[in-house]
Amino acid sequence: MYMFLPFLTAFLGLIFVWFDKRLVGLVFLAITVFILMYWFRVHATDHLSISL
């Protein structure tokens, strides 16, 4: 369920960019990147036993 959030924020960011709200769209896309980076860091260290 928690991995739905990056897809939602990316989708909202693309919608904002489509309607020429570039700054808001870039903020949403940046939030998406940070969520994915945090998720990968937690997933890699806990489940894959990779030290980052």
N, C-alpha and C positions, 0 to 999 in steps of 0.2 A: 504494500500500500504506500509506503514512504517513497518508493521510486516513481510514483505518479507525479510528484511535485516538480521534478526537473522537466518532464514533458509538458506540464501545464505552464510553467514559467517560460519555457522556450516558445510554446504556442502563443502565449500572450505577447511576448516580445516581438514575434514575427507579425502579429496582428497590428501592434502599435507601429512598427516600421512601415507596414503596408499603408497605414493611414497617415503617414508623414509625421509621426511623433517619434522621431529618431532617438532623442535623448532618453525618453522613457523606455523605448524598445531596447536600447543598449543597456540600460540598467537591468531590465528583466533578463536579458541574455547573459549579463555578467553574473547575476544571481544564479542562473542555471549552471554556469561554469563552476562557481564556487560550491554549489551543492554537489555537483558531480565529482569535484576534486576531493571534497570532504568524504563523500560516500566511498570513493575508491581508496582513500587512505585508510578508513576504518575497515573496509572489506579486505584490503590487502594485508593489513596487519593482523586482524582477528581470524579471518577464515583461510587465507592462503599462506599465512606465516612468513610473509615477506617483510623485512625490516626496511622501512623508508625513512 
